[in-house]
Amino acid sequence: MPELSNKLFSKIDPTSARYEKNMRSMAGLVAAIRTEEEQISLGGGEKAIESQHAKKRLTARERIDLLIDRDTQFFELGLYAAYEMYEEWGGAPSAGVVTGLGRIHGRLFMLIVNDATVKAGAFFPMTAKKVIRAQNIAIENHIPTIYLVDSAGVFLPLQEDVFPDTDDFGRVFRNNAVMSAMGITQITAIMGMCVAGGAYLPVMCDTILMTEGSGLFLAGPALVQAAIGAKYSAEELGGAQMHAQIAGTIDYREANDHICIERIRSVVSKLGHKSVARFDRSKAEPAAYAAEELYGIYEVDGARPYDMKEIIARVVDGGKFDEYKAEYGKTVICGLARIGGFAVGIVANQALPVQQTDPHSGDKRTEFGRVIYTESAEKAARFIMDCNQNLVPLVFLHDVNGFMVGRDAEWSGIIKAGAKMVNAVSNSVVPKIVVIVGGSFGAGHYAMCGKAYDPRFVFAWPSAKYAVMGGSAAAGTLVEIKIKQLERGGKKLSDAERQELFNTTKATYDHQSDPRYGAARLWIDKIIDPMETRQALIIALEAASLNPEVKEFKVGVLQT
């Protein structure tokens, strides 16, 4: 009896010149990211680190290293937050707060840790947004959360952008209350200053620790004197001893950072275990092919084709993939697989040109890779609905230029088909995880579960591009508009001036579509080395499985 054949077999030639060129190109992109990450991780710099140590306090990342289990890695999120922003104020590396997932006694926690080496841990606008993004990930996935607080409060010169709105500072405390009501464990350690409105954060958590020499008060000594004319020392006003013995605010008073962190680990070791999701997970199989081959497979030149199935083969367990409707709508690949033992549905853009039979004429036609056609959108919509019906989390692999345009596409009902796919993605109730491999442009970005469609996590390779359209197309459009404006004013540009305008416009647009630009604004949670794709997805799936609640799946009206 013949055996089931669902393993993806690689056709890659690692000795080809093209493969070797791709390897070098991707390695260069990854190396550049790694170098920048090392610099960002220094926070406020060596002098600020020395100042923190002089106070007998650890830095944010030193605290994290002590807190998480030995021989485990901190999975940092939002490292690039505020990248190239606030330069008039000296910058705010990583938005002055470190967030990510770490294991403590084997359990996965969201860690939110102020970096006091960056403007004394003050909250810039992106600081608040980054903390809120981390909380939202914790809320969506029911991840227990630990805050290590060491912050001077709101960065006052930018208070109007930090204070009032729904994604600003006050939302942090609202989320504390919501998380507590949901039963999501929250532990806070005050390990430095915690002042003004920020003082509400620890007190709205389940468990509060505080180190000697730290301060917790709504108004510090200077402000109290200015407001009511009274003089108090910081220790008398809001020190650890006062909060432990008089106000009764804190649960544990500890001598220093090291002992405080040991206490947190001890408390965590005694927490109960809650229900997890009903997603299927079996024993994981290793990947069938070497992860480093991803460097040679992906075409950094976004105009060249490659087979997305080669990417999938290096991410899924054992290279096994049950492709759904494999002979239909082939510019979007759909199928079932396992990643780290988790059953998943994969929706991915095919970057190869494919042959498709026209359903009306019966003629063969070639369809462009990276483009969503009518049949592809309809197939993807149906597959997404099937995964929701069967409690299968979804993984989206982006390299998409958008939907097909033109008369034939319009006559085929591309708008209706695209609306079905967007509807299915919008109403999906199973976890959705996004990896932006290459381009993620326009409405194709939306249909593939862009940030506006509530993916639990958004990861991007260094090769990712994130914009309404590609740089050349956008620059061409914008330049033509500019030329017509100038011509109406009586000015005609020479060919050299046109080219200079095009190059300048394209450079600006390319800069804004770089993944670091998106990560700075938290559109992307983490820029990952392609070789880390599988592990990043496993961590994300494990985090998503902590939430046992899956809503009833409803799609509303589908266009037919």
Residue, then its C-alpha position, 0 to 999 in steps of 0.5 A: m500500500p503506498e505511503l502518504s507523501n507530504k514531505l517537501f523535498s528541496k530543489i536548492d543547489p547550494t553550489s550555485a552562484r545565485y545561492e552564494k550571492n544570496m547568502r552573502s547579501m542576507a548575512g550582511l543584512v543580519a550582521a548590520i542588525r546585530t551590530e545595531e542591536e548591540q549598540i541599542s542594548l547599551g541603553g544610555g551608554e557606559k557612563a550611565i551604566e556606571s552611574q547606575h552601578a554607583k547607586k548599587r543598582l543593576t541595569a535593566r538587562e542585568r536584572i533580567d539575566l538574573l531573573i530568568d532561568r539559567d541556560t535560557q534566552f530572553f526573547e526580547l520584543g520591541l528592541y528597536a522602539a524609538y529608533e532614530m526618534y527623539e534625537e533632539w533630546g539625545g535619543a531614547p534607545s529602545a524607548g527606555v524600557v526592555t520588554g520580552l518573554g523569559r522563562i522563570h522556573g520553566r514558566l513563560f513570563m512577559l517582562i517589562v523592565n525600565d532602563a534607568t540608564v536612559k533619561a532615568g527611565a522616564f516615559f517618552p511617548m514611545t515608552a508608554k506605547k511599548v509598555i502597552r504593546a507588551q501588556n496587550i500581548a500579555i492580555e491576548n495570550h494570558i501571559p503572567t507579567i513581571y514589572l521591574v520598576d525604575s523610572a522618573g515618570v513622564f518625560l515632561p518636555l513631551q508630556e502632551d504626547v505621553f499623558p492623555d490618549t488611549d494609547d498613552f501613559g494612563r492606559v498602562f494602569r487601566n491594563n493593570a486593572v483589566m489584567s488583574a480582573m482576568g486573573i493574569t498574574q502580575i508581580t512588581a518590584i520597585m528597584g529605584m524611583c517610582v513617582a507621580g502617576g507611575a506609582y499606581l502601576p505597582v500598587m495595581c498588581d498582585t504582588i509588590l516588592m521593594t528594595e532599600g533605597s528605592g522611592l514610591f510616592l505620588a509626589g517627590p520631596a521637591l514637589v511636595q515642598a513646592a505644593i504644600g511647603a513641607k520638607y520631608s526626606a525621600e525615605e520618610l516620604g516614600g521609602a521601602q521601610m515606610h511602605a513596609q511598616i506604616a503604609g503597608t503598601i508593599d508585600y516584601r522589603e528586600a535589601n538589594d537587587h540580587i535578593c529582590i530577584e531571588r524573592i521573585r523567583s521564589v514566589v513564582s515557584k509557588l504559583g498555581h497552574k492554570s488551564v491552557a488552550r486546546f490547540d493540538r501539540s505532539k512531540a516535535e520533530p526537528a526541521a528537515y533542512a538546515a536553517e542557514e540555507l534560508y539565507g541562500i534561498y531568499e532573493v534579497d532582490g525583491a524582483r527575482p523569483y524563489d519558491m516559498k515552499e523552500i522557506i516553509a520546508r525549513v520552518v516546519d517539523g520534519g519538512k512535512f506539509d499537507e498542502y491545501k488545494a495545491e493545484y488551485g490559486k497557486t500564488v497563495i500557498c495554504g496548508l497544515a503542518r507542525i511547528g515545535g509540535f504545534a499544529v498550524g495552518i500556514v498562509a504564504n505568498q508564492a514568489l514564483p510565477v505559476q501556471q493557472t487555467d482560466p476558469h472562463s476560457g480554459d486557456k492557460r495563463t501565467e500568474f505573477g509571484r507575490v500577487i494575490y489573484t481571485e482564486s488565491a484569495e478565495k482559497a485562502a479565505r476558505f482555508i482560514m475559515d477551516c482553521n478557525q473551525n478546527l482550532v488550528p492557529l495560523v501563521f502568515l508568511h508575507d512576501v506580497n506586492g498586493f492584489m492583481v489589477g486590470r480588466d481581467a482581474e476586475w471581471s473575475g471579481i478580485i474585489k469580492a474575493g479580496a473582501k472574503m479573505v479580509n473578512a476571514v482574517s478580520n473575524s479569525v479567533v484562533p491565534k495569528i502570527v505574522v512573519i514578514v519575509g520580504g515585501s508587505f505592500g498595500a491591501g496585500h498586507y491587510a489580507m495577509c493579517g497586517k498589524a491592523y488585523d490583530p496578529r498576536f506577534v509580528f516578526a520581520w526578517p531584515s529583508a522585509k519591506y513594509a509600505v503601501m507600495g514598493g519604493s520605485a513605484a511610489a517614487g515614480t507616482l510621487v515624482e509625476i505628481k510633483i512635476k505636474q505641480l511645477e509645470r502648472g507653475g510654469k517650471k519645466l524640469s530637465d532630465a537630470e533634475r527629474q532623475e535627482l527628484f526621483n532618487t531623492t524621493k525613492a531614498t526617503y520612501d525606501h527608508q520608511s519601508d525599512p523594517r527598522y522604521g516599522a519596528a521603531r514605531l512598534w508595527i513590528d515586534k521583533i526583527i529576527d535572523p531568518m535562522e531564528t524563524r522556527q524558534a520565534l514561531i515556537i515561542a509565539l505559539e507557546a505563549a498563545s497556548l496559555n490563553p484557553e479562551v477561543k471565541e465563537f467563530k463568526v464571519g458575518v456577510l461574505q460577498t458572493 
